[in-house]
Amino acid sequence: MDLGFVQQIVEDVTNPETWMVIGGRILTAIVLIVAALILVTIANRVINNFFTYKSKAKSKIRGSEKRNQTLINVLQNAATVVIWFVIIMMILETFNLPVRTLLAGAGVVGLAVGFGAQSLVKDMITGFFIILENQFDKGDFVRINSTGTTIGEGEVIAFSLRSTKIQGWEGELIVVPNGSISEVVNFSRYNAISMLDINLSLEEDLDQVEATLSKYFEENWRNEETLVSMPEVLGLQGIENGEAIMRIMLETEPMEHFGATRRMRKRIKNHLATKGIYISVPKMDIQDFDVAGNE
């Protein structure tokens, strides 16, 4: 064993200057980490304030609140990744590690891994175009299909370049890789249309019923806050099982038609009852055949 080598190591370890150099580099690394935390905080606040200000200002780039929140999340994540990447490279340089060699080696490894990570690249590219084309935002209610099959339906609670998180009807969390999204049905962009059918007896004067409903809507439709326009009485939709089906069209705010339809059905039923008009029940015509006489 080479005693000179061991002696050299002992001298380096016991040399105060060596510890001063190591301590200085550790201190520099700590300062860089603190600086990274501060920069991330500042970047997140600047991004958030920018979109908050633009959402209030009357400018061409003003977007919806949900779209602003989506862009804020994506840009904050990107800023965090970039800042920490730069800081880590600076820390490696501080400890005299061959950063260029490491990056070159990482490039070769990345090339090899890239062939097996094509789905990841596809996810990120698809996520970029979702943002670019403004297909949906955080808070939107969507149905996501993949090659004609529904793989997720619910409210978008989180979105990144890699994946989309959806909360389903029963509260379940659905994580959808962006690369598997081939079709998006967004229910939150435009007003919703609901067809409300009222079953009436065939003995009712349908013209009178239409006039009663039209007058009621003119006076009371604003009591339902989710309606964006006065309901329209479309008229007789059909006759089934001894009932006349009167159809009414409701236009509501996005995704509010479910609750609005239930509430309006109850109000219409109560109002018609005050006018002596009642919702009918299906009738079945039963005839008594003389079986014995036919034998």
C-alpha positions as CSV (number, residue, x, y, z in Angstrom):
1,M,0.0,0.0,0.0
2,D,1.3,3.5,-0.9
3,L,1.8,5.2,2.4
4,G,2.4,8.5,0.7
5,F,-1.1,8.5,-0.8
6,V,-2.6,7.9,2.6
7,Q,-0.4,10.6,4.2
8,Q,-1.5,13.1,1.5
9,I,-5.1,12.4,2.3
10,V,-4.6,12.9,6.0
11,E,-2.8,16.2,5.3
12,D,-5.6,17.4,3.1
13,V,-8.3,16.4,5.7
14,T,-6.4,18.1,8.5
15,N,-5.6,21.2,6.5
16,P,-7.7,24.1,7.7
17,E,-7.7,25.7,4.2
18,T,-9.4,22.6,2.8
19,W,-12.3,22.9,5.2
20,M,-12.5,26.7,4.5
21,V,-12.8,25.9,0.8
22,I,-15.4,23.2,1.4
23,G,-17.3,25.5,3.9
24,G,-17.3,28.3,1.4
25,R,-18.7,26.1,-1.4
26,I,-21.4,24.7,1.0
27,L,-22.3,28.3,2.0
28,T,-22.5,29.3,-1.7
29,A,-24.8,26.3,-2.4
30,I,-27.0,27.3,0.5
31,V,-27.2,30.9,-0.7
32,L,-28.1,29.6,-4.2
33,I,-30.8,27.4,-2.8
34,V,-32.3,30.4,-0.8
35,A,-32.0,32.5,-3.9
36,A,-33.9,29.8,-5.9
37,L,-36.7,29.8,-3.3
38,I,-36.9,33.6,-3.5
39,L,-36.9,33.6,-7.3
40,V,-39.6,31.0,-7.5
41,T,-41.8,33.0,-5.1
42,I,-41.2,36.2,-7.0
43,A,-41.9,34.5,-10.4
44,N,-45.1,32.9,-9.1
45,R,-46.3,36.2,-7.7
46,V,-45.4,38.1,-10.9
47,I,-47.3,35.6,-13.1
48,N,-50.3,35.6,-10.8
49,N,-50.4,39.4,-10.6
50,F,-50.0,39.8,-14.4
51,F,-53.0,37.7,-15.2
52,T,-55.0,39.1,-12.3
53,Y,-54.4,42.6,-13.7
54,K,-55.1,41.6,-17.2
55,S,-58.4,40.0,-16.2
56,K,-59.5,43.3,-14.8
57,A,-58.2,45.5,-17.6
58,K,-60.0,46.0,-20.9
59,S,-57.4,44.6,-23.2
60,K,-57.3,42.3,-26.2
61,I,-55.5,39.6,-24.3
62,R,-58.0,39.5,-21.5
63,G,-59.3,35.9,-21.0
64,S,-61.8,34.2,-18.8
65,E,-61.0,33.7,-15.2
66,K,-60.7,29.9,-15.7
67,R,-58.3,30.2,-18.6
68,N,-56.2,32.7,-16.6
69,Q,-56.0,30.2,-13.7
70,T,-55.0,27.4,-16.1
71,L,-52.2,29.5,-17.7
72,I,-51.0,30.6,-14.2
73,N,-50.6,27.0,-13.1
74,V,-48.7,26.0,-16.3
75,L,-46.4,29.0,-16.3
76,Q,-45.7,28.8,-12.6
77,N,-44.7,25.1,-13.0
78,A,-42.5,26.0,-16.0
79,A,-40.8,28.8,-14.2
80,T,-40.1,26.6,-11.2
81,V,-38.5,23.9,-13.3
82,V,-36.3,26.5,-15.2
83,I,-35.1,28.3,-12.1
84,W,-34.2,25.1,-10.2
85,F,-32.4,23.7,-13.3
86,V,-30.2,26.8,-13.5
87,I,-29.5,26.8,-9.8
88,I,-28.6,23.1,-9.7
89,M,-26.1,23.7,-12.6
90,M,-24.6,26.6,-10.7
91,I,-24.2,24.5,-7.5
92,L,-22.5,21.8,-9.5
93,E,-20.1,24.4,-11.0
94,T,-19.4,25.6,-7.5
95,F,-18.1,22.1,-6.5
96,N,-16.0,22.0,-9.7
97,L,-18.0,19.1,-11.1
98,P,-17.8,18.7,-14.9
99,V,-21.2,20.2,-15.8
100,R,-20.6,20.1,-19.6
101,T,-19.6,16.4,-19.4
102,L,-22.6,15.6,-17.3
103,L,-24.9,17.4,-19.7
104,A,-23.3,15.6,-22.7
105,G,-23.8,12.3,-20.9
106,A,-27.3,13.2,-20.0
107,G,-28.0,14.0,-23.7
108,V,-26.8,10.6,-24.7
109,V,-28.9,8.9,-22.0
110,G,-31.8,11.1,-22.9
111,L,-31.6,10.1,-26.5
112,A,-31.7,6.4,-25.5
113,V,-34.5,7.0,-23.1
114,G,-36.4,9.1,-25.6
115,F,-37.1,6.1,-27.8
116,G,-38.9,4.5,-24.8
117,A,-40.6,7.8,-23.7
118,Q,-42.4,8.7,-26.9
119,S,-45.7,8.7,-25.0
120,L,-44.3,11.3,-22.6
121,V,-43.3,13.6,-25.5
122,K,-46.7,13.0,-27.1
123,D,-48.4,14.0,-23.8
124,M,-46.5,17.2,-23.5
125,I,-47.1,18.2,-27.2
126,T,-50.8,17.5,-26.9
127,G,-50.9,19.5,-23.6
128,F,-49.2,22.4,-25.4
129,F,-51.8,22.5,-28.2
130,I,-54.7,22.2,-25.7
131,I,-53.4,25.4,-24.1
132,L,-52.7,27.0,-27.5
133,E,-56.2,26.2,-28.9
134,N,-57.9,26.9,-25.6
135,Q,-59.8,23.6,-25.7
136,F,-60.7,23.7,-22.0
137,D,-59.6,25.4,-18.8
138,K,-59.5,24.5,-15.1
139,G,-63.0,24.4,-13.8
140,D,-64.6,23.5,-17.1
141,F,-66.9,20.5,-17.2
142,V,-65.8,18.2,-20.1
143,R,-66.1,14.8,-21.6
144,I,-62.8,13.4,-22.9
145,N,-62.9,10.7,-25.6
146,S,-60.1,8.5,-26.9
147,T,-60.7,6.9,-30.3
148,G,-64.4,7.2,-29.8
149,T,-64.5,5.9,-26.2
150,T,-65.2,8.1,-23.2
151,I,-62.3,7.9,-20.8
152,G,-63.2,10.7,-18.5
153,E,-66.2,13.0,-17.8
154,G,-66.4,15.7,-15.0
155,E,-64.8,18.9,-13.8
156,V,-61.2,19.7,-14.7
157,I,-59.5,20.3,-11.3
158,A,-55.9,20.4,-12.5
159,F,-54.1,20.6,-15.8
160,S,-50.4,20.4,-16.8
161,L,-48.5,19.6,-20.0
162,R,-48.3,16.0,-18.9
163,S,-51.8,15.1,-17.8
164,T,-55.3,16.3,-17.0
165,K,-57.1,15.6,-13.7
166,I,-60.9,15.3,-13.7
167,Q,-63.3,14.9,-10.9
168,G,-66.1,12.7,-11.9
169,W,-69.8,12.7,-11.0
170,E,-69.3,10.7,-7.8
171,G,-66.2,12.5,-6.7
172,E,-63.7,10.1,-8.2
173,L,-60.4,11.4,-9.5
174,I,-59.6,10.6,-13.1
175,V,-56.1,11.2,-14.4
176,V,-55.9,11.3,-18.2
177,P,-52.6,11.5,-20.1
178,N,-52.9,14.3,-22.6
179,G,-51.5,12.1,-25.4
180,S,-54.6,9.9,-25.1
181,I,-57.0,12.7,-25.7
182,S,-58.5,12.6,-29.2
183,E,-61.7,14.5,-28.7
184,V,-62.9,17.0,-26.1
185,V,-66.6,17.9,-25.5
186,N,-66.7,21.1,-23.4
187,F,-70.0,21.8,-21.7
188,S,-68.9,25.0,-20.0
189,R,-68.3,27.4,-22.9
190,Y,-71.8,28.3,-24.1
191,N,-75.2,28.5,-22.5
192,A,-77.1,25.3,-21.9
193,I,-80.4,24.4,-23.5
194,S,-82.9,22.2,-21.7
195,M,-86.2,20.8,-23.0
196,L,-88.8,20.6,-20.2
197,D,-91.8,18.4,-21.0
198,I,-95.1,18.9,-19.1
199,N,-97.7,16.0,-19.3
200,L,-101.3,17.3,-19.5
201,S,-104.7,15.7,-19.9
202,L,-106.1,15.6,-23.4
203,E,-109.2,17.3,-22.0
204,E,-107.2,20.5,-21.2
205,D,-107.5,23.5,-23.5
206,L,-103.9,23.6,-24.8
207,D,-104.2,27.1,-26.1
208,Q,-105.2,28.3,-22.6
209,V,-102.3,26.3,-21.1
210,E,-99.8,28.0,-23.5
211,A,-101.2,31.4,-22.7
212,T,-101.1,30.7,-18.9
213,L,-97.5,29.6,-19.1
214,S,-96.4,32.5,-21.4
215,K,-97.9,35.0,-19.0
216,Y,-96.3,33.3,-16.0
217,F,-92.9,33.3,-17.6
218,E,-93.1,37.0,-18.6
219,E,-93.8,37.9,-15.0
220,N,-91.6,35.4,-13.1
221,W,-88.8,34.0,-15.2
222,R,-86.2,36.3,-13.6
223,N,-86.8,34.6,-10.2
224,E,-84.6,31.7,-11.5
225,E,-81.2,33.3,-11.5
226,T,-79.6,30.8,-13.8
227,L,-81.9,31.5,-16.7
228,V,-80.4,33.9,-19.3
229,S,-83.6,34.4,-21.3
230,M,-87.3,34.0,-20.9
231,P,-88.4,30.3,-21.3
232,E,-90.2,29.7,-24.6
233,V,-93.3,27.6,-24.9
234,L,-92.7,25.5,-28.0
235,G,-96.2,23.9,-28.0
236,L,-97.5,20.4,-28.2
237,Q,-94.6,17.9,-28.6
238,G,-96.7,14.8,-28.9
239,I,-99.5,12.6,-27.5
240,E,-98.6,9.4,-25.6
241,N,-100.5,7.1,-23.3
242,G,-103.5,9.4,-23.2
243,E,-101.4,12.5,-22.4
244,A,-100.6,15.7,-24.2
245,I,-96.9,16.6,-23.9
246,M,-96.3,20.3,-23.8
247,R,-92.6,21.2,-24.4
248,I,-90.8,24.3,-22.9
249,M,-87.3,25.4,-23.9
250,L,-85.0,26.8,-21.2
251,E,-81.7,28.6,-21.8
252,T,-79.5,28.7,-18.8
253,E,-75.9,29.5,-17.8
254,P,-73.4,26.7,-18.7
255,M,-74.0,23.5,-16.7
256,E,-76.9,25.0,-14.8
257,H,-79.7,23.4,-16.8
258,F,-80.0,20.3,-14.5
259,G,-81.0,22.2,-11.4
260,A,-82.9,24.9,-13.3
261,T,-85.1,22.3,-15.1
262,R,-86.0,20.7,-11.8
263,R,-86.8,23.9,-10.1
264,M,-88.9,25.2,-13.1
265,R,-90.8,22.0,-13.3
266,K,-91.9,22.4,-9.7
267,R,-92.8,26.0,-10.1
268,I,-94.8,25.3,-13.3
269,K,-96.6,22.5,-11.6
270,N,-97.6,24.6,-8.6
271,H,-98.6,27.6,-10.8
272,L,-100.8,25.4,-13.1
273,A,-102.5,23.9,-10.0
274,T,-103.5,27.4,-8.9
275,K,-105.2,27.8,-12.3
276,G,-107.0,24.4,-12.0
277,I,-104.7,22.7,-14.5
278,Y,-103.1,19.5,-13.1
279,I,-100.3,17.3,-14.4
280,S,-101.8,14.1,-15.7
281,V,-100.8,10.5,-15.2
282,P,-100.4,7.9,-17.9
283,K,-103.6,6.1,-18.7
284,M,-104.0,2.5,-20.0
285,D,-107.1,1.5,-22.0
286,I,-108.1,-2.0,-20.8
287,Q,-111.0,-3.7,-22.7
288,D,-112.9,-6.7,-21.4
289,F,-113.1,-9.3,-24.1
290,D,-115.7,-12.0,-24.0
291,V,-113.5,-15.0,-24.2
292,A,-116.2,-17.5,-23.7
293,G,-118.3,-16.1,-26.5
294,N,-115.5,-16.5,-28.9
295,E,-114.9,-20.1,-28.3
